[in-house]
């Protein structure tokens, strides 16, 4: 009797796990989660050119840039919605920063993928940064920034 009950629970749990994995596409285990959040493909240009264009677009949008090459990091004060959603306390909580991690991935045949993930960073007052990855539903503005980078190259002969 007891083993039948355990078997039913195991089957139920397995079904729930299967549904979750199919719904989220194993994104948790993906090394290219940035590509799923926001990405564009650029052909015929070097990593250095794409990096410079990406820095220019993000700088124009008010981000401070750090990092070089195929790993780029951008930060700025988070917008009002982020302050409300991720701020710990209006009186004592510090400002929430917005962090973008961008990568340039060589896909071969002269094609590069510029991809990014976005994070909210509530000021913790301690050592280290606490990053909270933004949901996929918040990707539109970041996708728009990456598309601006791609447009810089589509205008070039």
C-alpha positions, 0 to 999 in steps of 0.5 A: 500500500505504501509503495503505491502511494509513493509511486503515485507521488513520484509520478505526479512530481515527475509530471510537474517537472516535465511540464515546467521544463517544457514550458521554460525550455530548460532556460535555467540550464542554458549558457546562452540565456542572454541570447534568449533575453535579447540578441541581434546578429551582425554579419561582416564586422569585427568584435572590436567594431561591434563592441565600439558601436555597443558602447556608443549606443549604451553611453548615449542611453545614459549607461556607464560602460566597463569591460572590453572585447566580447564581455561588456558591462553597463550600469546606470540608476534604475528607472522609477519602476525598478526603484519601486519594484526592487527598492527595499525601503523608501526611507532607508533603502539605497537606490537601485541600479540597472546592470546590463551584461552584454556578450559578443559571440562568434557564430562563425562565417563572419556572423556575430551575435550581440546578446545581453541580460539585464539585472536590478541591483538593490544597494545592499550596503555590504560587500558585493553586488546583489543581482536580480535578473529581470524577467523576459517580459522586461526585455523590450527596451534592451532588445531595442538598444541592441537593434540600434547597434545592428542598425549602425551596421546595416547603414554601412555599405 
